Amino acid sequence: MDMATSAYAYFGLLEARTAGRSIPDNVAYDSEGNPTTDPVKALEGAIRVFDRSYKGSNLALMVEMLAGPLVGAATQDKSTSKNWGNLVCAIDPKLLGTEDFESKARQVAQRVKNAEKLPGVEEILLPGERGSRSAQQHIESGILPIEQKLFNDLTKLAAKFVPEEVGNGATENNGKEEKKPHYKAATALLHPTFKTEDPFNASSPPLYQTATFGQPSSTTFLKYDYTRSGNPTRDVLEMHMAELEGADRAFAFTSGMAAVTAIARLAGVGEKIVTGNDIYGGTSRLLSQVVPKQGVVVENVDMTDLVAVEKAITDNTRVVLIESPTNPRMEITDIRKVCEIAHRMGAIVAVDNSIMTAVFQLPINLGADISMSSATKFIGGHSDITGGILAVKGEKLASQIYFHQNAEGTGLAPFDCWLSARGIKTMSVRMERQNYNAMRIAEYLERHPLVKQVNFPGLTSHPQHKLHCSQATGCGSVLSFITGDVDVSRHLVDNTKLFKITVSFGNVNSLISMPCFMSHASIPAEVRAARGLPDDLVRIAAGIEDVDDLLDDLDAAFKGAAKMKGMSLDTMSSNGRVSAREQELMRRIMELEQKIANLSSSSN
């Protein structure tokens, strides 16, 4: 600590850091000597000298005169040299003459307590008195207030050493740490290893639909006080997501974009965020139109080109934001290698894992610092909630994320948390069926003469198929394709019966859209063109229907599109299975028909 009476106790900084709270102004400096309200930076810097209170300057000068020469603080300008010096003293009371010293100390203490009080001050408390009274109140009430984060950590620690009660299936382990069971994804979704705080042991975690929580007294506080800062229902969701992702902590936000915004908050003025050139339209809008106003530089780069990525990540890069697979072109980024490049430069890596989720891909295990998922998609699964999840590696980074979640009021509401926690239980069975359906649809589209290109990492024809399989266990339910004709694409989207025309994905129902006119419409047309997003691009998000019905529906829409263009697809079966020779003949016929049509129109 600095060599004088401190304006803010060291343990106050620790408490603020743990709770994710800021500290008052004019209290501390960071390691560069700049004033800060961030407790993490203050712990790396110094606590400010308290020299503006009654007798504060005299005390500060006395301590500095005695200790300064001993600790290297003999300098003309402390602010310029950034050198405060530190000194710790321990005094043995016996050397002071215990009885005589204690008697005189009591006299001094009484004089201080009898001093004139400022308006509104009922009693002057000596150091230790406030804490002693608070402790006594806790003893009498039988309740010990504790920071939420500390409570969660203590609970996890206790679970390692304290055996469960006989009857719950636990056995004595002779004091050895009991390893958590390692379940596969489908089991882990249903069986979290933590226990919820419910005296009635309900099969479904209770919903705490409340904004505030009553406290035992005016000076005694429980674990929860205000839902913006913490709620038991949100805790259940966040702890489960952290466990599924292999993270230290997880945070539930009001939307996926609120979660992405919290990531963007990690970059300060003059720092840079590097992201892909094929990203969700909402993310692109935030990073291109909002974040730069905060003095943050944003650079878009082809994330499949590691040379370009390495060139873009410079000394001032704070965050690297990845989508893999990307939306909507389904490009794959080598997450491991990008993490290695970014970490060498001291940057944080965040992966938007919404298309894969923890069921199929674990970015933190691949080296990422943050894994982001849109709870609106597969976690909820029914398009009836809006939410976003950040799973975070490292306590320091987690504290920063929690600070922004709490300070900006972006925590997910209790009922949406409850629905998300319920949706988690069926994620595996839903996503496996959706993955299967998407694969069948992609194979159908790849063989169709009206389709020029299919983007789906499950196809062996995808240029990054092997890379995707090396870092994910599934291929998801989202795919896209181009027809080369906006009218054909529009007809397909407008005339399917089982595919709902809507943005988003991850619903139990199959969805279809034209991204350039819907989810990515906020990206300027010239930017879309430069990024390879053609207007005829169609995106499909497979649901859990019977895949044969979905294929029949698509086939009927394709035949309607062909008829609209004056072409015939009678040679195709109802499921689109044609030989390679037939497919090539159909393509040539279509090209000839188009040339004839062009010649006819020009002659007229």
C-alpha positions, 0 to 999 in steps of 0.5 A: 500500500502507499505510505500514508493513510489510504482512501480505500482499503486493499481488501475493498479493492479485492472485494470490488474486483470479485463483485465486478464493481468499479471503485470511486474516483480519486482513489487509485492509479493504474500501473502507468500512473493514471487515475482509474476506477477499475479495481483490477488496474488499481491492484496493479498500480497504487492506492492514492494518498489520503491527504485531504482530510483532517490532519491527513497531510501531516500524517502523510508527510510524517510517514513519507519522511520516515519511509520514503528514503527506505523504499526508493520514493526519494524523488522530486516528482512522484507523478512523473516518475511513477514511483510511490514505494511500498512499506509494511510495518509489524509492531510487537505490542509487548515492546510498547509496554502493554498495560501503559500503552493500552491505557493511553491508546484508550484515551486517544480513542475516546478523544477521537470518538468524542470529536465534533461530528459532521452533519448526518453522522450519528457516531464516529467508529474506530477502525475495527468497530464497524466490522465487529458490530457487523460480525455480531449482527451476523452471529445473532441473525445466523446469516453471513452475507457473501459476494455471489462469486465468492459463494459460488467458488466456495460451493465448488471448493466444498464439493471437492472435499466434503462427501455428500450425505449417505443416500445421495449415492456418494461414498467416502473417499478418504479425503481425496478430491473426487473427480467430476464425472465426464459425461458426453454432451447429450448426458451433460445437458441433462445432468449438471454436476452442480446443485441448485439451491432449492429446499424442496428439490424440485425436478425443474429448477424454480423460477425466481420471477422477481426484481428485488430480494428482501434483506435481514436488516439495514446492514445485513445482506443476503446473496441476492438483492437486485435481479440486475446484479444477480438472480438464482434462476440466471445463476442456474443457466449461467453455471450450466453453460459454463460447465458445458463450455468448459469455462470458468464462468458464463453470463446470460444477456438479453440478446446475442447482440448484447453479448457481442456488445459486451465483448466489444467493450473490452477494447478501449480507445485506440485499440483494435477489433479484428473480425471476419468479412463474412459475419452476421449482419447485426454484428457487422452493423455494431462493429461498423456503425457503433463501435468506431464512435467509441474510438475503437478501430475495426478491421474485417479480414478473410478469416480463412486466410491465416496470412491475412489474419496474422497481418491484421493482428497488430500490437494494438489489437485487443479482441479477435472475433471469429465466426466458424462456421460463418453466417451465411456462407458457412466458411470455416476458420482454423480456430486453434491457429487463429488463437495461437496468432492472437495470443502471441500478440496479447489479444483476446479471442472470442468465437461466435459459436451460435451455429454449432453450440457446445453440442458440436463445438467447444471453442474454449477447448480449441484455445479461445477465451470466450465462447458466445452463443445466441440463446435465441437459436438452439438453446431456446430452440422454439423461437420464443425467447431472445438471449445471448450467452458468453462463456469465459475463461479466466477470472480476470476476464470474467470479472470484466464481462460481469462488470459490463453486464451489471453496469449496463443492465443487460442480464437476461430476465428470469423467465427467459433464463428459465426457458433457456435452462429448459431448452438446454435439456433437449438441445442434443436430440433436436440438433442431431435430428436437425444435423441429419435433415440438413445433410440430406437437404444439402445432398439434394441441393448439390445434385440439383441442376438449378443450384450452382453452389451449396455451402455446408461443411458436412459435404465432402465438396466443401473446401474446408470440410476436413478442417471443420471435422477436426474441430467439431463433432457435427455440421449443424443445421444451417446451409446456404446455396446460390442459383445464379438467378434472383427470381429463381431464389425468390420463387423457391423461398416464397413457394415452399410450404413447410419452410417458414420465411424468417430470419434466425435459425435453430428453431424446431421448424425449418426456416428459409430466407434470402439473407441479402434482403433479410438478416444481412440487409443492414450491410451496404450492397457494395460491401456485400458484393465485395464480401461475396454475398450475392443477392440470389443466396438462399439460406436454409435452417433445417428443423426437426420435421420428417426430412422426406416431407422437407425434400418433397416440399423443396422439390415442388418449389424447384419445379415451380421455379423451373416452370416459371423460367420455361424449363422442365425438370421432369427427368428428375425424381421427387427427391432430386436424385439424378445421375451426373450425366443427367445433371450435366445435360440439364445444365447445358440445356439450361445454358442453351435455352438462356442463350436462345432467349437472349438472342430472341430478345436482342433481335426484337 
